[in-house]
Amino acid sequence: MQSNGFYEHDAALAQYLEFHFGETWHGEPNFPKELADAALEAMDGRNLGRALDIGCACGRTSFELARAFDHVDGIDYSNRFVEACKEMARHRVIRYARPEEGELVSHQERTLEHLGLDQTSGRVAFHQGDACDLPSQFRDYDLILAGNLIDRLYDPARFLTSVHERLTHDGLLVIASPYTWLEEYTPRASWVGGFLKDGEPYTTLDGLRDMLAPNFRLHSQPRSLPFVIRETRNKFQHSFSELTVWQRVDA
C-alpha cells in the first residue's frame, strides 16, 4: 500500500484498524488503550525499559506503551496486521475503508498526532512472529502483555510455560482474554480451561494458575475490561476480557 492510499477489500483488517485507532462505540473506551493503561498502572515504579506486546494486531497498545517505555516490540502472527503497524509507525497516519452496509464503505484517516502518540513511533518496532515459537532475541523484557491472545493459540501451554524466560527477574506478565475457546483455533486437548476436570468446573483462570504457578504469582485480583468491535454501521460485537497480572518469581 502507498502511504497516501487506503486499505481496500480487507474487511477484517479495516475492522481491527477501527478497533485500534477509530471511534469508540456504545459508551465503552478504546480497549487497546485501556489495556496499555492497565499494564502501566501495574508496573507501579518498576523499570520501564523494554516491553513486548505479543499478539499486537494493529499496534495501538504498542504505541500506548511507548509513551512510558524506552522500547516496545509488537509481534503478531498476521503479516497484514504487522504491515499496517509499520505503516502507522513510518508515516504516522493510516487510511482504510470502513465497512458500512453491504458494499458501502466510508474512507477513514487516523493519525498518531490526533491520538497524542506522535512522539512514540521511534520507540516501537513491529515483527511478524509466532507466539508459540519466538526467536531467542525476544527476551529481557520488563513487561510482556498478551492481549486477547491465548484463546487463539494452537498451543497456549507452550507459550505460558516458557514466557518467564523472556522476562527480567521482577518483570510482569499481563494477560487479557475473553476465554472464547474454539477448536477452530485451539485443539480441544490444548484448552487452558473451560471444561470439567475430575467432574468439577475448571476455568481458564484455574488453568492459568496451574500453568504459571512455578514461575509466577498472581499480582492483583482479576478484573474485566469491556470491548466493542464494530463490524458494520449496524453490527457490533460487545465482549469482556478478563485481565490478570502476574509477577515473575524465582522457581
Long-range contacts (C-beta under 8 A, 24 or more apart in sequence): 1-83, 1-87, 3-87, 3-90, 3-91, 3-93, 4-95, 5-95, 6-95, 6-96, 6-97, 6-107, 7-84, 7-94, 7-95, 7-96, 7-97, 8-97, 8-105, 9-97, 10-80, 11-99, 13-58, 13-80, 13-81, 13-84, 13-96, 14-96, 14-97, 14-98, 14-99, 14-105, 15-99, 15-229, 15-230, 15-231, 16-57, 16-58, 16-81, 16-229, 17-58, 17-84, 17-94, 17-96, 17-108, 17-110, 18-96, 18-98, 18-108, 18-230, 19-57, 19-58, 19-227, 19-229, 19-230, 20-57, 20-58, 20-59, 20-60, 20-61, 21-58, 21-60, 21-88, 21-94, 21-110, 21-115, 22-98, 22-108, 22-110, 22-230, 23-230, 24-228, 25-228, 25-230, 25-236, 26-228, 26-236, 26-238, 28-226, 28-227, 28-228, 28-238, 29-226, 30-60, 31-225, 31-226, 31-227, 31-228, 31-241, 32-57, 32-60, 32-61, 32-64, 32-147, 33-60, 33-61, 33-64, 34-225, 35-61, 35-64, 35-145, 35-147, 35-174, 35-176, 35-225, 35-243, 36-60, 36-61, 36-64, 36-65, 36-67, 36-145, 37-64, 38-174, 38-176, 38-225, 38-243, 38-245, 39-65, 39-143, 39-145, 39-172, 39-174, 39-245, 40-65, 40-67, 40-68, 42-172, 42-174, 42-219, 42-220, 42-245, 43-68, 43-142, 43-143, 43-172, 46-142, 46-143, 46-170, 46-171, 46-172, 47-142, 47-168, 47-170, 48-142, 49-142, 50-140, 50-141, 50-142, 50-143, 51-141, 51-142, 51-143, 51-144, 51-145, 52-138, 52-141, 52-143, 52-144, 52-145, 52-166, 53-145, 53-147, 54-131, 54-134, 54-144, 54-145, 54-146, 54-149, 55-131, 55-146, 55-147, 55-148, 55-149, 55-152, 56-81, 56-85, 56-126, 56-147, 57-81, 57-147, 57-148, 58-84, 58-85, 58-88, 59-84, 59-85, 59-88, 59-89, 59-124, 59-126, 60-115, 61-145, 61-147, 62-124, 62-126, 63-88, 63-89, 63-112, 63-115, 63-117, 63-120, 63-121, 63-124, 64-117, 64-120, 65-143, 65-145, 66-117, 66-120, 66-121, 66-123, 66-124, 67-117, 67-119, 67-120, 69-123, 69-142, 69-143, 70-123, 71-123, 71-124, 71-125, 72-123, 72-124, 72-125, 73-124, 73-125, 73-126, 73-127, 73-138, 73-141, 74-124, 74-125, 74-126, 74-127, 75-126, 75-127, 75-128, 75-129, 75-131, 75-134, 75-138, 76-126, 76-128, 76-129, 77-128, 77-129, 77-130, 77-131, 78-128, 79-128, 82-126, 82-127, 82-128, 85-124, 85-126, 86-126, 88-112, 88-121, 89-121, 89-124, 89-126, 90-121, 92-118, 92-121, 98-230, 99-231, 99-232, 100-232, 100-233, 101-232, 101-233, 101-234, 131-159, 132-156, 132-158, 132-159, 133-158, 134-166, 138-166, 139-165, 139-166, 140-166, 140-167, 140-168, 141-166, 141-167, 141-168, 141-171, 142-167, 142-168, 142-170, 142-171, 142-172, 143-171, 143-172, 143-173, 143-174, 144-171, 144-172, 144-173, 144-174, 145-173, 145-174, 145-176, 146-173, 146-174, 146-175, 146-176, 146-177, 147-174, 147-176, 147-241, 148-176, 148-177, 148-178, 148-227, 148-241, 149-175, 149-177, 150-175, 150-177, 150-192, 150-204, 151-177, 151-178, 151-179, 151-180, 151-181, 151-182, 151-185, 151-186, 151-192, 151-204, 152-185, 152-186, 153-185, 153-186, 154-185, 154-186, 154-187, 154-190, 155-186, 155-190, 156-186, 156-190, 156-191, 156-192, 157-190, 157-192, 157-211, 160-192, 160-208, 160-211, 160-212, 161-211, 164-215, 164-216, 164-248, 167-248, 168-248, 169-248, 169-250, 170-247, 170-248, 171-248, 172-219, 172-245, 172-246, 172-247, 172-248, 173-212, 173-216, 173-245, 173-246, 173-248, 174-243, 174-244, 174-245, 174-246, 175-208, 175-243, 175-244, 175-246, 176-225, 176-241, 176-242, 176-243, 176-244, 177-204, 177-241, 177-242, 178-239, 178-240, 178-241, 178-242, 179-203, 179-204, 179-242, 180-239, 204-242, 205-242, 205-244, 208-244, 208-246, 212-246, 214-251, 215-248, 215-249, 215-251, 216-246, 216-247, 216-248, 216-249, 217-246, 217-247, 217-249, 218-244, 218-245, 218-246, 218-247, 219-245, 219-246, 219-247, 220-245
